[in-house]
Structure formats: structure tokens, C-alpha cells
């Protein structure tokens, strides 16, 4: 962490400050100054390029040299202190680096989940309202769906990419919960609470540790978490583990055949158009085309009637809104004094913020999938308390 590509940062900082005057593609014969190496001389990890400002251009684009000269320089800062680095360096690695001691059971995690997580992630991690699901069943069985291709078998289920079926490392789950959950009270959980939540998520994914089911009473701790073998741990390319990880990634992307790409011009500058001769063979059907479909093609343009389901604002509040509005985040249910500053801007603004979300942490429609009209009834319920 905190090891940055200085060249890339300088390029990004400059690019963000530049005013582009003229944009256009350069001809194939025009040389564009670009860099494809890190400061240590090795190739960039993804094979990408950076474009420094040369002769008032960054790549094929002209820039305002005065704006570029006035742009803030990255080296105007200072070296961070050890405490500052420690405050940011919260990553938890697969080998256990950064993983704290603690313990918790799936049963304890279930109670915490119902109190702090269910409003966004649904019952038993099923997901909902735009938030990701955490489980759809047995992780070991679902991992096998990752090789499904509907173009080969139209009846096959599509790949299921949940925590249990897809993620390669279990420690990432602990790290994410500890640093970023629950919304909007991040970093509010103790280490024991996080272990309990991880145990619960392992439980609903029907996972095992050393051949033992993570049941309701299973006590998860640091030692056991590090023993978890995720079903899809070997399902990723290129290899990003171990001391040679960066060089492994460079080697992988150096061979275009590894990811189905083509080298249009070997070793050449980037090509903007007409880079490759057409290769597709197009066969046109002569005459009127195919007409004897069985069964005959329908020309009907009507849609099935939409089934209207009545919305229960009190139920929506309980399942979606109460976690925040019932805990001091946002005006409380029916509290006219707390709603007054918001209502001063008019109901149109209140509805817009509720439907589209705000930068202050209000998710669009509270994370629900209701229509705009239905969610307005929930807003009315929140304001009036009935």
C-alpha cells in the first residue's frame, strides 16, 4: 500500500489541470511520445501507456502550456508520518498480515446482520434494492456455474458470482466489512462482531473449514479464518499471489494470446483508425428471405398487462428506512421539527432527493426497487408518521 507509480501520478495530475484546446487523431505516420515503462524500467502492469506533455501536446491532443505550467506539482507535499501511514494501512492480506485476533459465531452474526445489514443485503444475504447479494446457496456447487456458457447451452444457468462462489480469498471479506460496513456507520463494528458476521456469511454460503460445516454454533477466529480454502481460489488469471506477482502479471499481458487479443502492429504506436483489414465474411440472403417460420412469427406489439401491487409504506419503512431514520441518521419518522429544514425547500426537492439519493449518504429510493410514485408514498409516511 502507499507505493505509487510516480510517473503515472504526475501524468494524471497534469492531465487533470490541462485545458484541451484542440482534439484530433494523429495520422498513422505521426510519432506520439508515450511511455510504457515504470520508473524501474519494467513494463507497465497492464501494458498501458502514459503521455507526457511534449511540444504542447499530450499524446495526440493540444494543451494550453500556461495552464500546464501553473498546474500544481505532486512533489509539493511531504513524506507522511508513520502514524499517518498506519492509519491508512488497514489492508488485510491472504497470509494474515493485518488480520486481528477475535472470535464470533454464526448465530451471533445472524443477530448483527438482522440489525445492521438486512435492509440493504436482504434476508440471508439474498440481496435487493441495488445492493449485492452475499449468498445464493451452496458455494461449492455454485462455483461450478462459473464455467457455464449460455451460447453453448441456452438452458444452463448463468455464472453466479457471489462471495462464496467467486471470491478467491476469505480475508478480503473481513477487511471489507471492517473498513466499509455497515453503511453509513463504517468502522463501527468491533473485531469480534466482524468475525461473527463473517461466520454468518460463511454459514449461509454452506461452507466448510477443515471439512467442518460452519453451523450456527461454529466459533470463527483468526486461526480458522486463515484455513479457509475458497472454492474459486484458483479460478483467476493471471496469478497475483506471491513475491513474483507483478512480474507474473507483466508476463501474462506480454502475450496477447493469453487474453484473446491481437497485436495489430507489433511494437508500433497506438493506432486510431483503419488499423486492420476487414476480415468478416458477410453472406446476404437472396430474394425475400426466410418466411416459413414454424410457428409463424407474431407481429403483435402489445405487452402483458402490468399487475399493480399495493405498497405498504409502513412495511417499506421497517425493512428499508428504519436502519437509518430510526437511528439518528436523517429526520426521524413523523418528527416535524427534524423534517422542517428539509420541507423548507419544498416537497418537490424532498421527493427528488429521496428518489435520486444524495451525497450525504441517502441511497436512491432507500435502496428499494419501488417506482417513483410508490416511493413518494413512503416519503409521505416518513414525514407524517402515518
C-alpha positions as CSV (number, residue, x, y, z in Angstrom):
1,X,0.0,0.0,0.0
2,X,1.1,3.6,-0.4
3,X,3.6,2.7,-3.1
4,X,2.7,4.8,-6.0
5,X,3.7,5.0,-9.6
6,X,5.2,8.5,-9.5
7,X,5.3,8.8,-13.3
8,X,1.6,7.9,-13.5
9,X,0.6,10.3,-10.7
10,X,2.4,13.2,-12.4
11,X,0.7,12.4,-15.6
12,X,-2.7,12.2,-14.0
13,X,-2.1,15.4,-12.0
14,X,-1.1,17.3,-15.1
15,X,-3.9,15.9,-17.3
16,X,-6.5,16.9,-14.7
17,X,-5.3,20.5,-14.9
18,X,-4.8,20.9,-18.6
19,X,-7.3,22.8,-20.8
20,X,-7.7,20.9,-24.1
21,X,-7.8,23.4,-27.0
22,X,-8.0,21.1,-30.0
23,X,-8.7,17.4,-30.2
24,X,-8.0,15.2,-33.2
25,X,-6.5,11.9,-34.3
26,X,-2.9,11.8,-35.4
27,X,-2.0,10.1,-38.7
28,X,-0.5,6.7,-38.6
29,X,2.9,8.1,-39.6
30,X,2.9,10.7,-36.9
31,X,5.1,9.9,-33.9
32,X,3.4,10.2,-30.5
33,X,5.6,10.4,-27.4
34,X,4.5,7.9,-24.8
35,X,5.9,5.8,-22.1
36,X,5.2,2.1,-21.4
37,X,7.6,1.5,-18.6
38,X,7.6,2.1,-14.8
39,X,10.3,4.1,-13.1
40,X,12.3,0.9,-12.6
41,X,12.4,0.3,-16.3
42,X,9.9,-2.6,-16.3
43,X,6.8,-2.7,-18.5
44,X,3.6,-1.2,-17.1
45,X,1.5,-3.9,-15.4
46,X,-1.4,-3.7,-17.9
47,X,0.6,-2.8,-21.0
48,X,-0.8,0.7,-21.0
49,X,0.9,4.0,-21.8
50,X,1.3,7.4,-20.3
51,X,1.6,10.5,-22.4
52,X,3.8,13.3,-21.0
53,X,3.4,16.9,-22.4
54,X,5.8,17.3,-25.3
55,X,5.7,20.3,-27.7
56,X,2.4,21.5,-26.1
57,X,0.8,18.1,-26.7
58,X,-0.2,15.2,-24.5
59,X,-0.5,12.2,-26.9
60,X,-2.4,13.5,-29.9
61,X,-4.1,16.4,-28.0
62,X,-3.0,20.0,-27.8
63,X,-2.9,21.6,-24.4
64,X,-2.6,25.2,-23.0
65,X,1.0,25.5,-22.0
66,X,0.3,28.2,-19.5
67,X,-2.3,26.1,-17.7
68,X,0.2,23.2,-17.7
69,X,2.9,25.4,-16.2
70,X,0.6,26.6,-13.5
71,X,-0.6,23.1,-12.6
72,X,0.1,22.0,-9.0
73,X,3.1,19.6,-8.8
74,X,2.8,16.4,-6.9
75,X,6.2,16.9,-5.2
76,X,5.0,20.0,-3.2
77,X,3.8,17.7,-0.5
78,X,5.8,16.0,2.4
79,X,6.6,12.5,3.5
80,X,3.7,11.1,5.6
81,X,4.5,10.3,9.2
82,X,4.5,6.7,10.5
83,X,1.2,7.2,12.3
84,X,-0.4,8.7,9.1
85,X,0.7,5.6,7.1
86,X,-0.6,3.3,9.8
87,X,-4.0,5.0,9.8
88,X,-4.3,4.3,6.1
89,X,-2.6,0.9,6.0
90,X,-5.6,-1.2,7.0
91,X,-5.4,-3.8,4.3
92,X,-5.7,-7.5,5.4
93,X,-3.6,-9.9,3.3
94,X,-4.3,-13.5,2.5
95,X,-1.4,-14.6,4.6
96,X,-3.0,-13.0,7.7
97,X,-1.0,-9.8,7.7
98,X,-3.2,-7.1,9.3
99,X,-5.8,-9.7,10.5
100,X,-6.6,-9.1,14.2
101,X,-7.4,-11.6,16.9
102,X,-11.0,-12.1,17.8
103,X,-13.9,-14.6,17.6
104,X,-17.6,-14.9,16.9
105,X,-20.3,-17.4,16.0
106,X,-22.7,-17.5,13.0
107,X,-25.6,-17.3,15.5
108,X,-24.2,-14.0,16.9
109,X,-23.6,-12.8,13.4
110,X,-27.2,-13.5,12.4
111,X,-28.4,-11.1,15.1
112,X,-25.9,-8.4,14.0
113,X,-26.9,-9.0,10.3
114,X,-30.6,-8.5,11.1
115,X,-29.9,-5.3,13.0
116,X,-27.3,-3.7,10.6
117,X,-27.2,-5.4,7.2
118,X,-30.5,-6.9,6.2
119,X,-32.0,-3.6,5.0
120,X,-29.5,-3.5,2.1
121,X,-28.4,-7.1,1.5
122,X,-31.8,-8.8,2.1
123,X,-32.8,-11.9,4.1
124,X,-30.0,-14.4,4.5
125,X,-27.8,-12.3,2.1
126,X,-30.2,-12.7,-0.8
127,X,-29.6,-9.1,-2.0
128,X,-32.1,-6.5,-3.1
129,X,-32.7,-2.8,-4.0
130,X,-29.5,-2.5,-6.0
131,X,-27.2,-3.9,-3.3
132,X,-25.2,-7.1,-3.9
133,X,-26.3,-10.4,-2.6
134,X,-23.9,-12.3,-0.4
135,X,-25.2,-15.8,-1.0
136,X,-27.5,-17.8,-3.3
137,X,-26.8,-21.2,-1.8
138,X,-24.0,-23.8,-1.6
139,X,-20.8,-22.0,-2.6
140,X,-19.1,-25.2,-3.8
141,X,-22.0,-26.1,-6.2
142,X,-22.4,-22.5,-7.4
143,X,-18.7,-22.2,-8.2
144,X,-19.2,-24.8,-10.9
145,X,-21.6,-22.4,-12.7
146,X,-18.6,-20.1,-13.5
147,X,-17.8,-22.3,-16.5
148,X,-21.3,-22.1,-17.9
149,X,-21.8,-20.6,-21.3
150,X,-25.3,-19.9,-22.5
151,X,-24.2,-19.8,-26.1
152,X,-23.2,-23.5,-25.7
153,X,-26.2,-24.5,-23.6
154,X,-29.2,-22.0,-23.7
155,X,-30.8,-23.9,-20.8
156,X,-27.8,-23.5,-18.5
157,X,-27.9,-21.1,-15.5
158,X,-25.5,-18.2,-15.9
159,X,-22.4,-17.8,-13.8
160,X,-23.1,-17.0,-10.2
161,X,-20.6,-14.5,-8.8
162,X,-21.2,-14.3,-5.1
163,X,-18.8,-14.1,-2.2
164,X,-18.7,-17.9,-1.7
165,X,-18.7,-19.0,-5.3
166,X,-16.4,-16.3,-6.8
167,X,-14.1,-14.6,-4.4
168,X,-10.6,-16.1,-4.1
169,X,-9.7,-15.0,-0.6
170,X,-11.9,-15.1,2.6
171,X,-9.7,-12.4,4.3
172,X,-11.0,-9.9,1.8
173,X,-14.5,-10.2,3.3
174,X,-13.2,-9.5,6.8
175,X,-11.3,-6.4,5.5
176,X,-14.3,-5.0,3.6
177,X,-16.7,-5.4,6.5
178,X,-14.2,-3.9,9.0
179,X,-13.4,-0.9,6.8
180,X,-16.6,-0.1,4.9
181,X,-19.6,-1.6,6.6
182,X,-22.3,-1.1,7.7
183,X,-23.5,1.9,5.7
184,X,-23.4,4.6,6.9
185,X,-21.7,3.7,10.2
186,X,-18.4,2.4,8.8
187,X,-15.7,1.3,11.2
188,X,-18.2,1.0,14.0
189,X,-18.0,-2.8,14.4
190,X,-15.7,-4.5,16.8
191,X,-13.3,-7.2,15.7
192,X,-15.5,-9.9,17.4
193,X,-18.6,-8.5,15.6
194,X,-16.8,-8.7,12.3
195,X,-15.8,-12.3,13.0
196,X,-19.4,-13.1,13.8
197,X,-20.7,-11.6,10.6
198,X,-18.0,-13.4,8.5
199,X,-19.1,-16.7,10.2
200,X,-22.7,-15.9,9.4
201,X,-21.9,-15.3,5.7
202,X,-19.9,-18.5,5.6
203,X,-22.9,-20.2,7.1
204,X,-25.4,-19.0,4.5
205,X,-22.9,-20.0,1.8
206,X,-22.9,-23.5,3.3
207,X,-19.1,-23.5,3.6
208,X,-16.6,-25.7,5.5
209,X,-13.4,-25.1,7.3
210,X,-11.1,-28.2,7.6
211,X,-14.0,-30.3,6.5
212,X,-16.3,-29.0,9.3
213,X,-19.5,-27.2,8.4
214,X,-19.7,-23.6,9.6
215,X,-23.0,-24.1,11.5
216,X,-24.8,-21.7,13.9
217,X,-22.5,-22.5,16.8
218,X,-19.2,-22.7,15.0
219,X,-16.7,-20.3,16.6
220,X,-14.7,-18.5,14.0
221,X,-11.4,-16.9,14.9
222,X,-8.2,-15.7,13.2
223,X,-6.6,-19.2,13.0
224,X,-9.7,-20.8,11.5
225,X,-10.3,-17.9,9.0
226,X,-6.8,-18.4,7.6
227,X,-7.6,-22.1,7.0
228,X,-10.5,-21.4,4.6
229,X,-10.0,-22.6,1.1
230,X,-12.3,-20.7,-1.2
231,X,-13.9,-22.8,-4.0
232,X,-12.7,-20.4,-6.7
233,X,-9.2,-19.7,-5.3
234,X,-7.6,-21.0,-8.5
235,X,-10.1,-19.5,-10.9
236,X,-8.3,-16.3,-11.8
237,X,-5.7,-15.3,-14.4
238,X,-3.1,-14.0,-14.2
239,X,-1.6,-15.2,-10.9
240,X,-1.5,-12.2,-8.4
241,X,-0.1,-14.1,-5.4
242,X,3.5,-14.4,-4.1
243,X,6.6,-12.3,-4.4
244,X,6.8,-12.6,-8.2
245,X,3.2,-11.5,-8.7
246,X,3.9,-8.2,-10.6
247,X,6.3,-10.0,-13.0
248,X,3.8,-12.8,-13.4
249,X,1.2,-10.2,-14.5
250,X,3.6,-8.5,-16.9
251,X,4.5,-11.8,-18.5
252,X,0.8,-12.7,-18.8
253,X,-0.1,-9.4,-20.6
254,X,3.0,-9.5,-22.7
255,X,1.5,-12.4,-24.6
256,X,-1.7,-11.3,-26.4
257,X,-2.8,-14.9,-26.9
258,X,-3.4,-15.2,-23.1
259,X,-6.4,-12.9,-23.3
260,X,-7.6,-13.4,-26.8
261,X,-6.2,-10.1,-28.1
262,X,-4.4,-9.4,-31.4
263,X,-1.3,-7.4,-31.9
264,X,-2.4,-5.1,-34.8
265,X,1.1,-3.6,-35.4
266,X,3.8,-5.3,-33.5
267,X,5.8,-2.8,-31.4
268,X,4.1,0.2,-33.2
269,X,2.5,3.3,-31.8
270,X,-1.2,3.1,-30.9
271,X,-3.5,3.0,-34.0
272,X,-6.6,5.2,-34.1
273,X,-8.4,4.0,-37.2
274,X,-8.1,1.7,-40.2
275,X,-5.7,-0.4,-38.2
276,X,-6.7,-3.8,-39.6
277,X,-8.1,-5.0,-42.9
278,X,-11.7,-6.3,-42.7
279,X,-11.8,-10.0,-42.0
280,X,-15.5,-10.7,-41.6
281,X,-17.3,-12.7,-44.3
282,X,-20.8,-11.5,-44.9
283,X,-23.3,-13.7,-46.7
284,X,-26.5,-12.0,-47.8
285,X,-29.8,-14.0,-48.2
286,X,-31.1,-13.5,-51.8
287,X,-34.8,-13.0,-52.5
288,X,-37.4,-12.3,-49.9
289,X,-35.5,-14.1,-47.1
290,X,-36.9,-16.7,-44.8
291,X,-40.6,-16.7,-44.4
292,X,-41.7,-20.2,-43.5
293,X,-41.2,-19.9,-39.7
294,X,-42.8,-22.6,-37.6
295,X,-44.6,-21.5,-35.6
296,X,-45.3,-18.3,-37.6
297,X,-43.6,-15.1,-36.3
298,X,-46.1,-12.9,-34.4
299,X,-46.4,-9.2,-35.4
300,X,-48.3,-8.3,-32.2
301,X,-46.9,-5.4,-30.4
302,X,-49.0,-5.5,-27.2
303,X,-47.4,-6.0,-23.8
304,X,-48.9,-8.0,-21.0
305,X,-51.0,-6.0,-18.6
306,X,-48.9,-4.7,-15.6
307,X,-50.0,-6.1,-12.3
308,X,-50.3,-3.3,-9.8
309,X,-49.3,-4.3,-6.2
310,X,-50.4,-2.0,-3.4
311,X,-47.5,-0.6,-1.5
312,X,-47.5,-0.7,2.3
313,X,-45.4,2.4,3.4
314,X,-45.1,1.1,7.0
315,X,-43.6,-2.2,5.8
316,X,-41.2,-0.4,3.4
317,X,-40.1,1.8,6.3
318,X,-39.5,-1.1,8.6
319,X,-37.4,-3.1,6.0
320,X,-35.6,-0.3,4.2
321,X,-35.7,3.0,6.0
322,X,-35.7,2.4,9.7
323,X,-32.0,1.4,9.9
324,X,-31.0,5.0,9.2
325,X,-34.1,7.1,10.1
326,X,-34.7,5.2,13.2
327,X,-31.1,5.6,14.5
328,X,-30.4,9.3,14.2
329,X,-29.3,9.3,10.5
330,X,-31.8,11.7,8.8
331,X,-35.0,13.0,10.2
332,X,-37.0,10.6,12.3
333,X,-40.4,9.1,11.4
334,X,-43.1,11.8,11.9
335,X,-40.8,14.2,13.7
336,X,-42.0,17.6,12.3
337,X,-39.2,19.6,13.9
338,X,-36.5,17.4,12.3
339,X,-38.2,17.5,8.9
340,X,-38.8,21.2,8.9
341,X,-35.4,22.2,7.4
342,X,-35.9,19.8,4.5
343,X,-39.5,20.8,3.9
344,X,-38.4,24.5,3.8
345,X,-37.0,23.7,0.3
346,X,-40.4,22.4,-0.9
347,X,-41.8,18.9,-1.3
348,X,-40.5,18.7,-4.9
349,X,-36.9,18.9,-3.6
350,X,-37.7,16.4,-0.8
351,X,-39.1,13.9,-3.3
352,X,-36.2,14.4,-5.7
353,X,-33.6,13.8,-3.0
354,X,-35.4,10.7,-1.8
355,X,-35.8,9.2,-5.3
356,X,-32.4,10.0,-6.7
357,X,-30.3,9.9,-3.5
358,X,-27.9,12.5,-2.0
359,X,-24.2,12.9,-1.5
360,X,-24.9,12.8,2.3
361,X,-25.5,9.0,2.2
362,X,-29.2,8.7,1.3
363,X,-29.3,5.9,-1.3
364,X,-31.7,6.3,-4.2
365,X,-35.2,5.2,-3.1
366,X,-33.6,4.0,0.1
367,X,-32.1,1.1,-1.8
368,X,-35.6,-0.2,-2.8
369,X,-36.8,-1.0,-6.3
370,X,-40.1,0.8,-6.0
371,X,-41.5,3.1,-8.7
372,X,-41.1,6.9,-8.2
373,X,-44.8,7.2,-7.5
374,X,-44.8,4.4,-4.9
375,X,-41.7,5.7,-3.1
376,X,-43.3,9.2,-2.8
377,X,-46.0,7.5,-0.6
378,X,-43.2,6.2,1.6
379,X,-41.7,9.7,1.9
380,X,-45.2,11.0,2.9
381,X,-45.3,8.3,5.5
382,X,-41.9,9.2,6.9
383,X,-42.8,12.9,7.1
384,X,-46.3,12.4,8.6
385,X,-45.7,9.3,10.6
386,X,-48.9,7.7,9.2
